[in-house]
Amino acid sequence: MDPFLQSQFTLPLQWDVFATFLFAAAGTVRTIRRGYDIVGVVIVAVAGSLGGGMLRDVFLGSLPPVALVDVRFMASVLLGAIVGMALHRYVVRAMPVVEFVNTVSIGMYAVFGTQKAILAGLSPLGALFIGVLNAIGGGLLRDIIIREEPEVFRPSHFYAVAIAAGVVTFLVLGRYVSIRAETAAMIAIGVTIAIRSLALRFGWRTRSLM
């Protein structure tokens, strides 16, 4: 049997819930600054924090989405929104922590989404699409809702590049080098973190084609 399918990378639940909470709190600060009311704040918090996973599940036909079944995810979003509304003047100071959690999380979500796509029978290119979507989907939905140009479309510090590199690493190691999924995932996540962190540290950016 394919070693890649004998084992699976498991997304740490505690980290997933914590990241969801932080993203909801940080997203709430952005919406408050745009003058949104409580309804707008909560909708954007849900979309930004859980959107990537929900899009992944919809594309893979895994319904209802996990985020809507496990009450811990929605509860963490609501708690994050409440904290963001109550402490929005201070949440800004925690942005370095949010950025660190985001850097680690995009690597995890990308690998996890890719693995689910492979197990669902998608081709490697299809799995690459799902993995990247899992990582960027929440931010993409958030930006669309608040009518901002999505960050992933603009020149950035290798945001999508780091995610794609991690997914490709995971697929190559798992499917073509026959490394077990857990090991391939750890290496792939490390690749994403390294590329994203180095880009932020040294100011590496993608460029406009114009």
N, C-alpha and C positions, 0 to 999 in steps of 0.2 A: 504494500500500500504506500502511496505517496507520503513521505515523512511530513510534508507540509500539511496534510490533512489528518495526520495521526494526533496532532496536538493543536491547541488553539490559544491565541493570545487573549487574555481576559482583561478587559478594561477595569481598573480598580474602582469599585463603586464609591468609596469614600472620596477619592480624588474627583470623580465625575460629578458628584453632588456638590462638592466644595467649589469646583470650577464653575458650575452652573450658578451657584450663589454669587460668586464674585462677578461674573459676566453680567448678571442681572443688576447688581448694584452699580457697576460702572456704566452700563447702558442707561440706567435711570438718571444718572447725573447728566448725560448728554441730552436726554429728552426734557429734563427740567430746564436746562439752559435754553431750550428752544420754546419754552412756554407751554408745554403740553400739560393737560390735566391728568387726573389719576387714571382715567380709562386709557389714555394714550400711553402713559408710562408703563402700565401693566402689559398692554398688548406688545409694545416694543420690547419689554423685558422678556416676555415669553418667546417672541420670534428670534431675538438675538441670542438667547441662551440655549434654546431647545430646537431651533429651526434646522440646524444641520442634521441632527439625528432624525428628526421627523421627515425631512426630505429623503434621507437615506432609506428609511423604512418604507416610504411611499413608493420610491423607485423600485425597491426590491419586492414589493407586494407583501411586506410584513406588517399587517394591519390588525388591530390599531397600533400606532406607533408606541414604542416602549415608554417614551416620555409621558404619554397620556394614560398609561396603565399603572406605572409605579408612582404612587402619590408623593414619594420623596422628591422627585424632580420638580413637579409643579410647586410643592411646598417650598423648596429651596429658592425658586424663582420669586415667589411672593415675598419670602423673607428678605431676599436680596433687594427687591423693589422697596420694601418698607425701610430697610436700613439706608438705601440710597436716598430716599425722600427725606428721612429724618436727619441724616448726616452728610448730605451732599456737599457741604462746604469742606468736609474733612476727608471724604472719599478720594478726592483728588490727590491727597498726599500718599495714598496707597497705590497709586498708578504703577509704580515700579514693580510692586508685588503682582498686580493684575497682569502686567506685561510678561513677567516671568511665568506665571501660571498659564497664560495664553500660549507662550512659546512651547511649553511642555505639552499642553493639551492638544494643540493642533497636530503634533506628531502622533499622539495617542489616538486621536479621533480619526486621523487619516488611515493609520494602520488598521484600526478596528473596522472601519467602513470597508476598506479593501478586502479584509478577511471575510466579512459577511458576504460581500459580492462574489468572491471566489467560491465560497461554500454554497452560494445560490446558483452556481453554474455559469457565471458571467465570464467572458473572455478577459485576458489580462488588460486590454485597453478599456473595456467596460468597467473592470474593477478599479482601474486608475481613476476614471471619471468619478465613480462613487466615492472613492477614498478622499479625493480632493474636495468633492461636494460636501462630504461629512464634516470636513475641517473648516470650510469657508462658508457653508450654507447659512449659518446663523447670522454672521456679519453681513452677508449679502442681503438677506431678507430685511435685517434692521435698517441698512442704508437705503434700501428701496422704499421702505415704509416712511422713513423720515425725509425722503426726497433728497438724499445726498448721493453723489456719484460713488458707487461702491469702491471701497479701498482696494479691493483686489484688481480692479480695472486700471488703477492709476500706477505710475512708476512708484515703486516702494522698495523697502529694504528686504528684497528677496522673499516676500511673504509667500506667494504662491509657488515660487521656485523652490523654496525650502520644503514645502509640503510635497510637491511633485517628486523631488529628489528622494524624500523619505519613502514614498509609495513605491517608486521604481526600485529602490534598494530592497524593500520588503519582498516585492514580486520576484526580483532576480535571485535573491538568496533563497527564498522559499520554494519557488517553482523550478528554477534551473540549476541551483547549486545544491538543492535538497537539504537545506538546513531546517531544523524544526521551527515551527511557527513562533514559539516564545522567543527563541534566540534571534531569529530574523527580525522580529518586532522590536526587540531592545536595540539592535544595531540600527534599524531604520529610524526609530525615534531619536536616537543619538545623532544621526545624520541631520535630521530636521532641526534639532536644537542647535547643533554646531553651526550650520549654515545661517540660520536666522540670527543667532547670537553674534556671530562674526560680522554679519551684515550691519547689525545695529552698532556694534563696537567700532567698526572702521568706516561706516557710512557708505557701504556698498549699496547701490540702487540699480534697479532696472531702468531702462531708458525708454522714452517715448519714441515711436517709429516715425514721427514727423520731423 
